[in-house]
Amino acid sequence: MIVMKKKLLYLPLIPLLLTVNSCTNLDEKLYSTIPTDEYGKTPQEIETIVGRAYASLRGYAGHFPLDYTYELNENASDEAVIPTRGTDWYDGGVHQRVQRHQWRADENLIQATWEMLYSGITIVNSIIYQVDQSTLTDAQKANVKAELRGIRAYYYYRLCDMFGNVPLQTDYTDQELKAKSPRAEVYAFIESELKDIVGKLPATGYGKFTKAVGYSLLARLYLNAEVFAGTPKWQECIDACDQVTGYSLQPNFLDNFLTENQGSVENIFVIPYDATVTLGNYKQSLALHYQARVAFQTTADFVNGYCCEPGVYGKFEETDARRKGLLQGPLLAPDGSQLLQSDGNPVNFTDAVSLESATQSDGVRDVKYQISKGDKWERSNDYVLIRYAEVTLMKAEALVRLGRAGQAQPLVAAVRQRAGVTTPETIDIDFLYDELLREFLFEEHRRTDQIRFGKFGVPGWEMNVTEKTREIYPIPTSAIQTNNKLIQNPGY
């Protein structure tokens, strides 16, 4: 059964909610405009209020999150690259610096990521303030605020993962500049929030922060506990995974990424998009060659950016169904004729890539999210944040790390069987490391996985040994200039 998208739940934010706390050098707060006595009197009004918080996940200042978090998670890993193609995609060398782990604290990309995540937190804090001022009962407030606190925990998870030591801000009325909290303290805050709210979260709701989302995020937090806080929490990860019920592996892997992917039985948490209403999902537009508009019969202005690092395509067996989410070889028109690039040579996506002087065809392309005939730059594919396959493989990894690989093998086998490939009778941590790439390619998992597996600093394509301090990003220069209580992360 297809679940209808609640298109009107995620309307653009009112101007008040675009203000951000003083940690981020954005607009000041306007308390006098908060209509504390004019809302929250009906379930529909409450849903609209909470919907503003969900809308913040769509992106900051009208941009899809891929503009910011995606590159810092994917291009910094061993999965993706944005090579310089002639005069395209040099952009001051920023993409090359990200690829080589040579980013600087003053990179606009890092500043924008920081601002986007704190923008979301401040939006949530402002709505919690509104709920607290409402005429709802204490029990009703607690239930409404559970979802809001869950969204805020998600934002803090991203900050903890990417920046490590960050300011904790939970009171919308508190205008005091905040110093950074140690990473372990941020981790403890996220854990405490999730454990406190999970019993109050809704059991169901498409695109909602439900119980399943809460336990999935808690499992993800525990999976990375040793990195974030110094102490492994493998059994706690398993226990949280066991609490995620009501989902299963979608029989066809790519059905999770269809234009109308709201019918997936696997997708636990998504950002709903409807290109006919507001900002759409333009992930594929960033990856495909300009001529792909002919091949796929769309009107999209593809920009020929992201592609696979060399060697990624070869990590998939030929029979692996997940390989169908990649575009390799000649790009053909609907009539079967060969499409040409601007220099007159055929568009032929190859595994070879040059970081500094790529051709238009260098690199295997991502086509995981369905491209439908007639699509424009933005699409209606809901962006997947958490899938049940992640829950399955988180539990498998935790079991392997606890020396219980025999219990993990059937879990890994279920994921691989869905992909049409067999699984060894005995699996180890190295096999699982490669499997995580195959299953979650281009889903913003890889940088975090590499750090957890101790692989992030290992020399690789276009990258020398990376200092351990580069496992977290620097606090943006602009944030430090605005808030003199912020101290730069070590190594920057």
C-alpha positions, 0 to 999 in steps of 0.5 A: 500500500502506498502511503500518501505524502503529507505535502502541506505539513512541510511548508516554508518556515515563517521568518521568525523561525529562520533566526539562529542563536548567537553561536552562528552569527545569523539574525537576532531573535525577535521574541515580541513576534512569537504568537504564544496565545494564538496557536496550539488549540487544535491537533491540526495547529499543533501538527503545523507547528511541529511541521516547521521543525521537520521542514528545517531538515530540507535545508538551510536558506533554500538549499538541499542539505547535499550542498553542505553536509553531503560533500563533507561526508562523501568526498572526504571518504573513499566513495565520491569525488568532484573532479575539476573538469576543464573550467568546471568545478575548480571553485577555488580548489575547495573540492580538491582540498576536501578530497585530500583532507586539506580543508581549512577553517575558513572554507565556506562549505564548513561554515555553511554546514555549521550554520545549517545544523545550528539553524535547525536547532534554533528552529526547534528550540523556538518551537519548543518555547512556543509549545511551553507557552501554549495552553496544552496540558503538561502531558500534551506538551511532553508528547509534542516536544518529544518529536521536537527534541528528537529532531534536535537530537538528530542535529546534535548527532550530526554536529557531534559526528562532524565537529566533535566539541560544540556548544549545547543550546537548548533554551531559546530565550538564553542569549548568552554566548556558549562555549564548546562542550566536550564531545563526550558531553554532547554524546551524553546529551544526545543519549539522554534526550533519546532515552527520555523521549522514546517512550513518548514518540508516535508509533507511526507517521511517515516522515515523522520522528517515531519510536523506530527513528528514535531507537535507530538513531540511538543505535547509531549513536552507540555504534560510534560511542567509542569514537564519540565518548571513548567507551564502546557500547556494542551491546547497547547498540544491539539492544536498541536495534532490537527495539526497531520493529515494523520494518523489513528489507524492501525486496527490490533494493532500488525501490527505496529510492523511487520517485514515489518511494513513500511505499517502501517497507524499509525506509524508517526516516526520510525527508519528504520532497514534492517538487511541485510544492516547494524545494525538491530533491536534486541529488541526481542533478549534481552527478549526471552529465549534461547529455543525461537530459537527453538519455533520461528524457528530462528537462533537468540542467545536470551539472556533471559534478559528483562521481565515484572514486576510482575502484568503487565500481569494482567493489561490486560483483557483476551480479550485485543488484546494487550495481544498478544504482551506478551508471558506467559505460556509454551514455545512449539516447533513447533511440540507441545512438551514442551521445557526445560530450562537448569535444565531440567524443562519446560520453562514456563513463569510466572508472578512471578519474583525474582529480585536477584535469578530468574529462567530462566522462571521467567517473562512474555516476550515481543513479540510485535515486530514480530519474523519471521522464519529464523530471526537472532539476528538482524531483519528488524522491523522498531523501532517505536518512535511515533504512532498516538495512542500516539497523540490520548491519549495525546489529551485525557489526556490533555482534562481530565486534563482540566476537559473535560473528556466527550470529551476525552472518545471517543478518549480513546474508539477508542484506546480500541475498536481497542484492542477489549475491552470496555470503561467506559462511564466516564473516569478519570485520574487513568483509563488513567494512566493504559491505557497508560501502556497497549497501550505503554508497552515496548515503552519507555513511562512509566517512563515519564508517571509515573513522570507526574502522580506523581507516580514515587516515590511511593513504588512499587515492589522491590522499596521503596519511591524514592526521587523526585531528582531521577526523573532525572538522574545524570550528568555522572561522566566522563562528569563532570571530563572532563568539570569543568563547569558542576555541578551535578544534586541535590541529587547525 
